[in-house]
Amino acid sequence: MSQKRILIVDDESGFTRLLRLTLESTGRYLVEEVNDGRQALPMARNFRPDIVFLDVVMPEIDGGDVATQFRGDPEFKTVPIVFLTAIVSSSEASNQGSIGGFPFLAKPVSVETIEKTVEKFCSEAV
Amino acid sequence: MVWLVHPEGRSPGWVEEAGIEVAGVVADPAALTREAGLVLLDLADGPLPQLAAMCEGAAAFVVIDSVERPEVGREACRQGAEDYLVVGGVPAGQFREVLLRALDRGARHREARRRMDRMIADLRLARGELDAVRLQLIEAEKLDSIGRLAAGVAHELKNPLAIVSMGVEFLQRRHGDDGTTTGVLRELADAVQRAEGVIRGLLDYSAPRRLEMKPQDLNAVIRAVLRLVRGEIREGKHTVEVELDELPLTLVDRGKMMQVFVNLFTNALQAMEGGGTLTVRTRAERLQRVEPVAEGECDEDFHVGDRVVVAEISDTGPGIPPENLARIFEPFVTTKPAGKGTGLGLSVVRSIVNLHHGTIVMRNRDGGGATATLTLKVSENT
């Protein structure tokens, strides 16, 4: 089974680094991280991710705008995008809802949840 | 009633000539009281300033002089006399009429002044109350600001927590075979989870939104709120006794119900200055009888035989003054000093409970302290 390609976009470099290291340590994923939302699309063109995990609140450009950029690019129109957010209450988190039509995960998030999400959306995309 | 002040303490001839009935004659105005009514101050060459000064405030007074002395007249009026009359200066037969008119005017002035004093006192009282309400509004606004800031604070705290959490997972995967390290990492993971629960609780508590009713375990809501107020419990050297019976799910808005318990718990804790015991009990039951509740509460929603959940929050403080007990859920009713409470907490509790078609009743306990009893109906569909 080929390794899934995961792009993590989050301004918290400590978080992206640890998530990358942990996911890579399973041997099942290839992971790239960017800490500036403006670099997300250029990195995606180069890396060609199977799924993108996207922080909502970032200083230069927020996750919503990054998601719009991806959806406006024919190459990434259908790539699964999952938001990571720290600003949800427990009722919102348990709703399994969406932010702007995109699914989201509430931080802190476990690696197991990330892996399940990757399996879910990447198998759907196939 | 007309009294006469005369330096020699006797009634002079002009009084009788004028046909004035005098209740009494004194030499010293200090002997007069406010009940003396109207006073004729016969100078008879006596020292005006001292006598007039002593009369003022005791009663309205008119100064009578034996000869006309304009400077004395001015001084008399300056001292508060209603009039300055000279015996013989007024045509015979009219003296009594002029005198009584002056005294009547004085009586009206005095009454007006008393009314003004009362109004000033009322105004001062109202101003004091207004200041207290202003302080309460400032407190309420401060709490509202904290609520609005909660999302930002949660974001700033959850991101570092996410890093710690991810780091713990990373190390767990790397050192899963080392028992000691695994134990330490489990402790760290638990601590992160606890901190995350507190932050999520704050978000739940502060999120302004419409009523979102979902089946909830009220005991879980209570436990989450007890975690939120743990700092206050520790700081106040309070102890907590929790007796939570198993409950059926109840249709409530979790965030709003958390607000109810935050307010009830903090209210109980603040009532126990110097420490005390907060007791939280829950039970499920079928209503044997419908207790009468205060006006404004939804007693019509309850019927004998209804399935209900009951939460009782008791403290060991001094209890609620009887005069405040009936009004304790009204806005701005507080037994705390200004700046200590908004006076809004319990009124918010009642509003939320009413939205849930429940009842909330506050009673003083026989052994001291107070108990708030919250009753919610269990929907048969939950």
Contacts between the chains, C-beta under 8 A, distances in Angstrom:
chain1	res1	chain2	res2	distance
A	12	B	159	5.1
A	12	B	162	7.1
A	12	B	163	6.3
A	14	B	163	4.1
A	14	B	167	7.8
A	15	B	159	6.8
A	15	B	162	5.3
A	15	B	163	4.8
A	15	B	166	5.9
A	18	B	163	6.4
A	18	B	166	4.0
A	18	B	167	5.2
A	18	B	169	7.9
A	18	B	170	5.3
A	19	B	166	5.5
A	21	B	170	5.8
A	22	B	166	6.5
A	22	B	169	5.8
A	22	B	170	4.5
A	22	B	173	6.3
A	25	B	170	7.5
A	25	B	173	5.9
A	25	B	174	7.3
A	57	B	155	6.0
A	86	B	154	6.2
A	86	B	155	4.5
A	86	B	157	8.0
A	86	B	158	3.5
A	86	B	159	5.6
A	86	B	162	7.0
A	87	B	151	5.1
A	87	B	154	6.0
A	87	B	155	5.2
A	87	B	158	7.9
A	87	B	203	7.3
A	88	B	203	7.1
A	89	B	200	6.4
A	89	B	203	4.3
A	89	B	204	4.5
A	89	B	207	5.0
A	89	B	255	6.6
A	90	B	200	4.9
A	90	B	201	7.8
A	90	B	203	7.6
A	90	B	204	5.6
A	90	B	254	7.2
A	91	B	204	6.8
A	91	B	212	6.2
A	91	B	214	7.1
A	91	B	254	5.6
A	91	B	255	6.9
A	93	B	200	7.4
A	107	B	158	5.0
A	107	B	159	6.7
A	107	B	161	7.4
A	107	B	162	4.1
A	108	B	158	6.6
A	108	B	161	5.1
A	108	B	162	4.1
A	108	B	164	7.7
A	108	B	165	3.8
A	108	B	166	7.3
A	108	B	192	6.3
A	108	B	196	5.7
A	109	B	162	6.8
A	109	B	165	7.8
A	110	B	165	7.3
A	110	B	169	6.4
A	111	B	166	7.2
A	111	B	169	5.0
A	111	B	173	7.8
